[in-house]
Amino acid sequence: MNEDMTRDMPVVHARTVGQAPPLHETTERLAHVVHEGARTMPENRPLLVCKPKNVESWRIFKIMSEFIEGFDIIRRYGLAVTFFGSARATPEDESYQRAQELSAKLAKVGFAVITGGSSGIMEAANKGAFQVGGASVGLNINLPTSQLYNPYLTEKFGFDHFFVRKVMLTYASEVYVYFPGGFGTLDEFFEIVTLVQTKKIRNVPIVLFGKSYWEPLMTFMQKTLLEDRKTIDAADLDLFTIVDTIDEAYDYITKNVTC
């Protein structure tokens, strides 16, 4: 089922190293991938464990289709805020309750709320927006052990590829809010901060909610990264703000959102 993308391809003549291929050549190759990928898509798609010997047209087609679907969803929403945080938070947790409250408050003034669509902080944020009649979007990930959607979504989509989902979550919003979480939350936080730092995306409000959770990390960045190792600049610590209340977060977001 895995077709070699080079089969029956137009002959590509040698080029100078570093020279970009002509646009028509790239277009032909892309059209071939789309055709072959749609034709050879396996019903049960194998995991990518090692670098494939052949370029798998169906896999490229699936990645492209996820990007198209994802961008089609996020383009429908104007002002939006993305919430991140632990999937293990329960409705009894303070962080869950604060996420729900902040989400509802932002949804009331026109923010679409976007999350990973599953449980914990994601559910809390979606629930807050849903209950006040706001747009509540879930961009989920399809896992071998099923990750369920929460019941508070007005629109949802499931990705097979984590990196495609990350792009969608990264470019979906004008504001990013991080509640306490694990590896995934920290990964998303450093992803956004790096993109802003390197000017790959515009400077947008990045809000870290919960001082007791985030201040130890801030101390590490200040002491180790900035002062001891000099691996960041002082200005990099101004790319985000730490808050501890709903009002602090709401005021900072509404005053600093630029879109």
Secondary structure as UniProt FT lines:
FT   TURN            5..8
FT   TURN            17..18
FT   HELIX           23..40
FT   HELIX           57..74
FT   TURN            75..76
FT   STRAND          80..84
FT   TURN            87..88
FT   TURN            91..92
FT   HELIX           94..108
FT   TURN            109..110
FT   STRAND          112..115
FT   HELIX           121..131
FT   TURN            132..133
FT   STRAND          136..141
FT   STRAND          155..159
FT   HELIX           162..171
FT   STRAND          175..178
FT   HELIX           183..197
FT   TURN            198..199
FT   STRAND          206..209
FT   HELIX           211..220
FT   HELIX           221..228
FT   HELIX           234..238
FT   STRAND          241..243
FT   HELIX           246..256
//
